[in-house]
Amino acid sequence: MIRVLLADDHEMVRDGLRALLETTADIHVIALASNGQEALDKAMQLRPDVAVMDISMPTMHGIRAAKEIRTHCPQTYVLMLSMMRDPGHIQDSIQAGALGYILKDDAGTELVDAIRAVSKGYRYFSQKINEIAERYI
């Protein structure tokens, strides 16, 4: 069972992602967070296998939270989930320790596969940004 923390500042997005993941037998959402600090706190407390992080969140930016999670919870892998497809955010996410980066537009078709890959320590990037991401690996 892959234990997942979902962090996004929009409740509707969190609930939709949780509903999507609840249809899989091997993924269990153990916590939800509405900002980066809350995600870090819950990661440190619950030690999920994967933290799925939005970038634009209040209190602590998702990229900073990803870096903090990787520092304090090295057994937790980070998957970024964002609308942003610019190279700077992708590069910063990879440098912060994220193993994957998928676009919210692709979550319906790629999120489950991305979580499964990242939980095993493999990289996963949305097809639409794969070429950009490969420059920074």
N, C-alpha and C positions, 0 to 999 in steps of 0.2 A: 504494500500500500504506500503510495506517494502522498506525503503530508504537505499541504500547500497553504501558504499565507497569501491572501489577495489584498493588495493595497491600491486604492484608487479613491480620489476625493469625491467622486460622484456615486451616490448610493445606488442609483439605477444600474450603473455599469457593474458595480460590485455584485449586486443581486443577480444580474444577467450572467455574469461569468460563473458565479457559484452554481446557478441553475444548469448551465452548460456542463460544468465539471461533475455535477451530481449524477449525470447520466452515464458516467464511466465507472467501472467496477474497481479500477486500480488507483483512483485519485480521490483523496478526501480533503476537503477544505476544512482546516482546523481553526482558522481565524481570519477576520476581516479587519482592515485598517483604513482610516480615512485620511491619513497624512503620514509623512515620512517618519516622524518621531514615534508615532503609535506603531508603525510597522517595525521599527527597530526594537521598541520595547517588547512587542509580542514575539518577535523572532528570538530575542534573548531569553524570554521566558519559556517559549514552547519548542524552540529548535526545529522548525519545519525543514523538510527536505528541499523545498523550493519556495522562494518568495517571488511572487509575480508583482512587479512594481510599475506603477504609472510614473511618468517623469514630473509632470506639473502638479505638485501637491503643496498644500500649505504646511506651515510649521517647519518642515524639512523637505527640501527638494528630493525627488526620487533617486537621482543619481548619487547625491550625498548619502542618502539612506542606504543605497545599495553598497556603497563603499564601507559604511559603518557595519552593516550586516556581515559582509565578507570578513571584516576585521574581527568582530566579536563572536561571530558564529560561522567559522570556516567550513563547517559541514553543511551549511545552507547555501545552495546555489541560487543565483538571481537571474530572473528572466524579466527583461524590460518589456512593457506593453504600452505603446504610445501612438498618438496620431502623428507625431513628429518624424519626418523622414529625412531631415537634413543631416549631412555628414558630421557636423559638430556634436550633435546629441548622441549619435551612434558611437562616435569615437570616444566621447566622454564616458558613455555607459560601459564600453569595453574596458577602458582604463580603470574604471571604478570596480571592475571585477565581474560584471555581468557576463554570463555565458551565452545569453541569447537576447534577441531584440525582435519583437514582432509588432506589426502594425495592428491597431485596433480594428481596422477594416478587415483584417484577415483572421481575427480571433476565432470566428465561427468555424473556420476550416483548419486552422493551424495550431490553436492553443493547446489542445490535448497532445498532439505530437511534439510540440515544443517543450511542454512540461516533462513528458516522458524522456526526451533526449537530454534535457538539462539535468534532470534528476540523476542521470548516469554519468554526468560530467562531460557530456558532449555539447558542442556549440550548436545553436539553432538560430537562423535568421529568416525572416519573411522573404519569400522569393523576390518581392519587389525591392528589397534593400540589400540583397545578398552581395551584389557587386560592390556596393559602398562599404559594407561591413568587412569584406575580405581585405580591403586596403589597410585596416587597422589591427588585424590579427597578427 
